[in-house]
Amino acid sequence: MELMKVSFFNLERQYRDLQPEMEQQVLETLRACAFIEGPAVKTLEASLAEYLRVKHAITCGNGTDALKLALRACRVLPGDEVITSPFTFFASAEAIAAVGAVPVFVDIDPVTLNLDPSRIEAAITAKTSAILPVDIFGVPAEMDAINEIAKHHGLRVIEDACQAIGAEYRGKKAGALSDAGCFSFYPTKNLAAYGDGGMITTDDDDIALLCRAYKAHGNGKNGAKAARLLGMDADDPEQNVQGKSDGLYDPYKYYNYLVGDNSRLDTVQAAVLRVKLGHLDRYNEQRTENARRYHEGLQGLPLRLPPLTLPGIRQCWHQYALMSQEKTALIDHLGAAQIGTGAFYPVPLHLQKVFRPLGYREGDLPNAEQACRQSVCLPVYPELTAEESDYVIQTIRAFYRKG
């Protein structure tokens, strides 16, 4: 079989597809010189709120910041416990720890690879204040069950939808399924910026207000309103401010009411995302077609393939993750054939060295540990050609013929 280079990601193809429209929008943004919270940011937020069918879409600097801001806005306090998945990118648990709370890891469902709702209640204690499920690889978690548990125990739910924009759960978009949803616009995501970017979504006015205040140093009108919401004394900045905003200079930013953060989406990145949002559904359909081709071409092999369909769920295929008992050898074989892969994730979060003080041991969460030992992610980006995916399939089949 003749070698063919197949990258795990290929950002250049999408750029070429969108180049005329993209460069026009970016150039117009540069010419306007409104680089911070410019018009493109507000337009993007409105468009995303409409697309996701939520009341508020609040952009921020990146997906990790989105998680931290949402946790704070949901009143998660230092010392609280937050239940989450051990099979995800580090940021999900890192954000919990960053706000002073303690991540409590619960094992995953072996089919969906998401947080297993049947295991959550056993992990709830008097210190638990929230549940943070992850829509892993573009598959929404079982949010009805999770929300019901949270309601029964008086907990908040923050949905980590960073990998799931465009996915649906029982007719609702991922990120619109809980108290707050969080997204990442990292360059490899389904909706991707040309740099970092993130967003929080919510239908709760108070959560939205707190996110807007915390993302901008707790200052100005939002900072004052948020401080009053939290029961703090705050004057009206209108009584003291001198001068007017002009796009870069904002006199309100010198009046601070909360200790927040500096987490804004650049206007240039907003312009990029506005263009890509119009193509998101098409790109997700192409990902789905690539997943279907893998699913059909890899039948009969000693692999566990991700389910092509799940009841009530429309996944967006951020990753196509198969399970192989020969993970290392298979990845090496694909690499020798010039096929890029992703070993998501080599270490479950409960066994990461930084979380050793929490006391978890190998064997505590067996489904997550097995997924980490076996998961191999194949190229599934929208611009992958049929010829390339067929080459991946043939190469995997050749690996098992050798064995």
Secondary structure, DSSP 8 states (H G I E B T S, - for coil): -----B-S--HHHHHHHHHHHHHHHHHHHHHHT--BS-HHHHHHHHHHHHHHT-SEEEEES-HHHHHHHHHHHTT--TT-EEEE-SSS-THHHHHHHHTT-EEEE--B-TTT-SB-GGGTGGG--TTEEEEE-B-GGG----HHHHHHHHHHHT-EEEEE-TT-TT-EETTEETTSSSSEEEEE--TTSSS--SS--EEEEES-HHHHHHHHHHTBTTBHHHHHHHHHHTT-----GGGT--S---SS--GGGG-B-S---B---BHHHHHHHHHHHTTHHHHHHHHHHHHHHHHHHTTTSS-B---S-BTTEE---S-EEEE-TTHHHHHHHHHHTTB--B---SS-GGGSGGGGGG---TTSSHHHHHHHHHEEEE---TT--HHHHHHHHHHHHHHHHH-
